Amino acid sequence: MLEPSVITLSADKSKAELRLVPNTHGPVSVEDIQALLKAPNFAMLFPIEPVINKAITETNALCGQKPGDHELFFAIAERKDGTVNITVTDDKMQAIMKITSAWGGKDITLPDILNTLKSKKIKMGLSKPKIMALIQRLSILPPGESCEGVIACGKPAVNGENAIITRKVALARERLLQPQEREDGSVDMRNLGALITVKPNDVLMIKTPATIGTPGFNVHGDVLQQIPGKDKPMEPGAGTSLHPKDPNKLIATVSGQPVENRKGMQVDDILQIKDVDVRFGHVNFKGSVLITGDVHEGMEVKATGDITVMGFVESATLEAHGDVIVSKGVIGRLIKDQELSTHIKAHGQICAQFVQYSRLEAQGNVLVTKQLLHSHTTSGDTITVSDAQARRGDLVGGIATAEKGIRAIAFGATASTKTELYCAMHQGELKQQLKELDGSIKDMVVAGLELEARLRKLPPKTEWQNDAGMIEQVKMMLDQKNKIAEERIKEEIEYTQHQHEVEGYFDNYFIKAEKHIFTNVEIHIGNAFNRTQREHGPCVVKNVNQEISFDYSHR
């Protein structure tokens, strides 16, 4: 053990100085020096490990030799101020502070922390209570010990909610899914209940407007822009108007059948017919058409509203600006090559129980509750082949194309019938629209800067404030500048919404099989393609990195 006299404080009391004579004090160990540093005068000092190791090595090397009679000097410990270190997470949404207790020096104070925050440019989301709590913990920490915690948090942007339009009246197509029960509990598919009608002032739709959302910020004070909600039009059609006291309510102005269209609703006159055959002739009606029987071969029915057929459609043509609803079956035949004898076209939806050898074109959804066989089906939205309980629904043969997804209980057949599915084929077009929007925004930025430059070059206002022509010119320039700025903001919002849709395109639009996908089903999702070589069970089929991926986890 070394004598306490071999260690002293330096004249300025900032260091511990060790004086050893190797032949007198050696050999020495780490424990000997550590024992000296535990003395009250030195316990608060920071041990300088490299110097301590050097002192031991040199002293022991000279011990027992003639040079060992000379005194060696080492500064083995020193006072050290406390430290503060602030790190910012990669997303710049949190600042974490670590403070270390001093070794006999000056402890960290609030001004030190504030200066560090300033140097790190951290200015938003700071919590004074959290900072003070860490300073309080520091007061009881042994020398060199640390404590840390989150002292600043950014605020994420809150995206706006999309506009929601809630329909308050039933539609003709919903009657297809709600047939009337007989007294014995069986279902009468020919009796779909009372005809759905409305009267003036009935509320047809209620709109919950889109919200803008609120911007956020990170700890550096940078604004995080939110994505505003997407608006959805609700425009009055024939026989409807916006409520005089509430523009978010659409009401009927006449009596008739409510018909949903792409932007709102209309109320139609109703033409009721028993059968459309050669004796009755073709139908072309301004309003909605209800056919209580069948539409026979070779006949045409056109309507500006819905077409509802309580029976069958066989080798006929139906065109509606609203929905086409067939409560029984749509039957056609193959004439030659790809030509089919039945053609149904709707600006709204197409709904039927059973379809074969027919061409269906809908801007809205296509819903077939039992079987869709050997048909050419196109939807601007989704194609669903399933009953309400998801027990049956076969899509077999033909070509089915839907912009936003296809769902069926089973695709194809055990006989390996060739079935072609096309889904989510328009991402390229969306990307092109995004590119055009980007170009348009950049053009507006340039135009705005040019106007700004022209305004800055104007002579002092005192020189032209009495010149009517000049005043008009300046006013026009300012109006144009404001108009460009407003248009740019609108297009930037549209760009953000578009970008959101492009990025999530294949996550949102896919093919879903509730029970089976049989062999020889051709699947096209975007540019990805696969022809099934084996049977697949319940699965969701998506385009993942331009390849068809089967996900079986959604059972």
Secondary structure, 3 states (H helix, E strand, C coil): CCCHHHEEECCCCCEEEEEECHHHHCCCCHHHHHHHHCCCCCCCCEECHHHHHHHHHHHHHHCCCHHHHCCEEEEEEECECCEEEEEECCCCCEEEEEEECCEECCCCCHHHHHHHHHHCCCCCCECHHHHHHHHHHHCCCCCCCEEEEEEEECECCEECCCCEEEECCCCHHHHHCCCEECCCCCEECCCCCCCCCECCCCEEEEEECCCCEECEECCCCCEECCCCCCCCCCEECCCEEEECCEEEEEEECCCEEEEECCCEEEEECEEEECCECCCCCCEEECCEEEECCCECCCCEEEECCCEEECCCEECCEEEECCCEEEEEEEECCEEECCEECEEEEECCCEEEEEEECEEEEECCCEEEEEEEECCEEEECCCEEECCCCCCCCEEECCEEEECCCEEEEEECCCCCCCEEEEECCCHHHHHHHHHHHHHHHHHHHHHHHHHHHHHHCCCCHHHHCCCHHHHHHHHHHHHHHHHHHHHHHHHHHHHHHHHHHHHCHHHHCCEEEEEEECCCEEEEECCEEEECCCCECCEEEEEECCEEEEECCCC
